[in-house]
Amino acid sequence: MDGSGGGELRASIFNGENFDFWKIKMKTIFCSHELWDLVENGYKTPTKEELTKAERKLMCENVVKDARALGIIQGAVSDQNFPRIATQETAKAVWDILKQEFVGDKQVRSVKLQGLRHDFEYIRMNDNESLFGYIAQLFGLINQMKSYGEDLSNQRIVQKLLFSLPKSYDSIAAVIENTKDLDTIDAQDVVAILKGYEQRLDRHSDNSAEKAFVSLNVGSKSARFNGHTNNTGNKCKFCDKLHYGECWLKNKVKCHKCNKIGHIARYCHTNKVVQQMNFANQVEETGNLFYANHSGEDRRRIGDEWYIDSGFSNHMTSRADLLVDIDRG
């Protein structure tokens, strides 16, 4: 319904669908104007000769009320449906036509009610359906059944509500059944408990999604690091394999030259034979070339001299007795 100035109730326009809901709204409006009895039952129009002064006054009042009720109905019917009631002059006549066409007689109503009972019996909440949507659908069905005369007790509605929930609500349904009296608890109280439970499920679901998102980012970052490591082509000096980060074998290997933990002889910086010289780490690299040349006059002098920490990857000497780890390739 659309609100209007002065707090007056106005009905939504009836377009031929959901007459039962529209009728409920219209009844509320008629009752607020003290017109419902006149619309539902009509009034008698005796001849003026038979009327007393008071009765004539009452008749005039009824005529005014009936015109008011008729105007409300006419204003609440769409242009498409208005021709059905255009020729009627009383509110009751118009109301009866609408009821007959959109609700039907007793037999038609009985058939419709059977269909609604079937829907009520088999309606279930799906796993991927929100509780709010399901509650709206269920109670819409219940209201339709009541409008056709079905007497649904609060107990039956509560039982239907609990038994039609998916497996994810089994725990809260069991709590309600074991702690509440299903014969007296109001259906709306059950709905409130279920909505609180759904909010908890939503919070847990949001947290899980957030953790999954963080894990995904971490994994992607690690993958990028690993990709970067593989692209460099650097091998670990402890396990001789490609990987990112500190090697888990670092503190488990032992150098057979210096007997220290944490590296192998190939990468040992200690030479006990030649005055603890620091040799550069030998890394397999391509493109590095060392060229040495000396004259015959300086052969003896050059053979006894070394350039400490020269930065070269490979060293050459004519005196094999000065070397410990010789690569003759």
SVG drawing of the C-alpha trace seen along z (x, -y; Angstrom):
<svg xmlns="http://www.w3.org/2000/svg" viewBox="-46 -15 162 51">
<polyline fill="none" stroke="black" stroke-width="0.4" points="0.0,0.0 1.1,-3.5 0.9,-6.0 -1.0,-9.2 -1.4,-12.4 -3.2,-12.4 -2.4,-8.8 -5.2,-7.5 -4.8,-4.0 -4.7,-3.4 -4.8,0.0 -2.4,1.2 -3.8,1.6 -5.2,5.1 -4.0,6.4 -5.7,9.8 -3.0,11.6 -2.8,12.6 -6.4,11.6 -6.3,13.2 -3.5,10.9 -5.2,7.9 -8.5,8.8 -6.8,8.8 -5.4,5.3 -8.8,4.1 -10.6,5.5 -8.2,3.6 -9.1,0.4 -12.8,1.0 -12.7,1.7 -10.8,-1.5 -13.7,-3.4 -16.3,-1.2 -17.4,0.1 -16.5,3.8 -20.0,5.0 -21.6,3.0 -19.2,4.3 -19.6,7.9 -23.3,8.0 -24.8,5.0 -27.8,3.1 -31.6,2.9 -33.3,0.0 -36.9,-0.3 -39.4,-2.7 -39.5,-6.2 -43.1,-5.7 -42.1,-2.9 -39.3,-4.9 -39.3,-6.9 -37.2,-10.0 -34.4,-8.2 -34.5,-5.4 -34.3,-7.8 -31.3,-9.3 -29.7,-5.9 -30.4,-5.0 -28.8,-8.2 -25.7,-7.4 -25.6,-3.9 -25.8,-5.3 -22.9,-7.6 -20.9,-4.8 -21.6,-2.5 -20.5,-5.1 -17.3,-5.6 -16.6,-1.8 -17.4,-1.5 -15.0,-4.3 -12.3,-2.6 -12.7,0.6 -12.9,-1.2 -9.7,-3.1 -7.9,0.1 -8.6,2.1 -6.4,1.8 -7.8,0.4 -7.5,3.9 -9.9,5.4 -12.1,2.4 -14.6,3.3 -15.6,6.3 -17.1,4.1 -17.9,0.9 -21.7,1.4 -22.2,2.3 -23.6,-0.3 -23.0,1.1 -19.8,2.1 -21.2,5.6 -22.1,6.3 -18.6,5.4 -17.0,7.4 -19.0,10.5 -18.0,10.3 -14.3,10.1 -14.5,13.0 -16.4,15.2 -13.9,14.6 -10.6,14.6 -11.4,16.9 -14.2,19.1 -17.1,20.9 -16.9,23.5 -15.9,26.3 -13.1,24.2 -11.8,23.0 -11.7,26.7 -9.6,27.7 -7.2,24.7 -6.9,25.6 -6.0,29.2 -3.2,27.9 -1.9,25.6 -2.0,28.5 0.1,30.6 2.6,27.8 2.7,27.3 3.3,31.0 6.3,31.3 7.9,27.9 11.5,28.1 14.4,25.7 17.3,26.4 20.9,26.4 21.8,23.4 18.7,21.4 18.7,18.6 16.6,19.0 15.0,15.6 13.8,16.6 12.5,20.0 10.6,18.4 8.9,15.9 7.9,18.7 6.6,21.0 4.5,18.3 3.2,17.0 1.9,20.5 0.4,20.7 -1.4,17.3 -2.9,18.5 -4.2,21.7 -5.7,19.6 -7.4,17.3 -9.1,20.4 -10.4,21.5 -7.6,23.8 -7.2,24.0 -3.4,24.3 -2.5,24.5 0.7,22.9 1.9,26.4 1.6,27.7 3.5,24.7 6.3,25.1 6.7,28.8 6.6,28.2 9.2,25.5 11.7,27.7 11.2,30.8 11.7,29.0 15.1,27.6 18.3,29.0 20.9,31.1 23.0,28.0 20.3,27.0 20.0,30.3 21.9,29.2 19.8,26.1 16.6,28.0 17.6,30.6 18.2,27.9 14.8,26.4 13.1,29.7 14.8,30.7 14.6,27.3 11.3,25.9 7.7,27.0 6.7,27.5 3.0,27.3 3.3,23.8 6.2,22.1 5.2,19.5 6.3,20.0 7.8,16.5 10.0,17.3 11.3,20.4 12.0,18.2 14.0,15.8 16.1,18.6 16.8,20.0 17.8,16.5 20.3,16.1 21.8,19.5 22.0,18.6 23.9,15.4 26.5,17.6 26.8,19.8 27.3,16.8 30.1,15.5 31.9,18.8 31.5,19.0 33.0,15.5 36.0,16.4 36.6,19.6 36.5,17.7 38.9,15.1 41.4,17.8 41.1,19.5 41.8,16.2 44.9,15.6 46.2,19.1 45.7,18.6 47.7,15.4 50.5,17.0 50.6,19.9 50.7,17.7 53.5,15.7 55.5,18.8 55.0,20.0 56.3,16.7 59.4,17.0 60.0,20.5 59.6,19.5 62.1,16.7 64.5,19.2 64.2,21.6 64.8,18.8 68.1,17.9 69.5,21.4 71.5,21.1 72.2,24.4 72.3,24.9 75.8,25.5 74.5,27.9 72.2,30.2 73.3,29.2 69.6,28.7 67.4,25.7 65.2,24.4 64.2,21.2 65.1,20.3 67.6,21.8 68.5,25.4 67.3,27.9 70.6,29.8 72.7,26.8 73.4,27.9 73.6,31.6 76.6,31.8 80.2,31.9 83.3,30.7 86.0,33.5 88.7,30.8 88.1,28.6 85.6,31.0 83.1,28.1 79.3,28.4 77.4,26.5 79.3,26.9 81.1,29.5 84.8,29.7 84.0,28.3 83.0,25.0 85.4,24.9 87.2,21.6 89.9,23.1 93.2,24.5 95.3,26.0 98.3,26.7 98.8,23.3 98.7,20.8 94.9,20.9 94.3,19.2 90.8,18.2 89.8,19.6 86.9,18.2 83.8,20.5 83.9,22.7 80.7,22.2 80.1,23.8 79.8,20.9 80.2,20.6 82.0,17.8 84.8,17.3 88.3,17.7 91.6,17.2 94.7,16.6 98.2,16.6 101.4,15.8 105.0,15.3 108.4,15.0 111.1,17.6 113.2,15.2 110.5,14.9 109.5,18.6 111.1,19.3 109.9,16.1 106.3,16.3 106.0,19.9 106.5,18.9 104.0,15.9 100.2,16.0 97.6,13.3 95.3,13.7 91.5,13.4 92.0,12.6 88.3,13.2 89.0,15.8 86.9,18.9 89.9,21.1 93.6,20.9 96.6,22.5 100.1,23.2 103.0,25.3 103.5,26.7 101.0,29.4 102.5,29.9 100.9,26.6 97.3,27.7 94.9,29.8 91.8,30.1 93.1,30.4 90.7,30.3 92.8,31.5 89.9,31.0"/>
</svg>
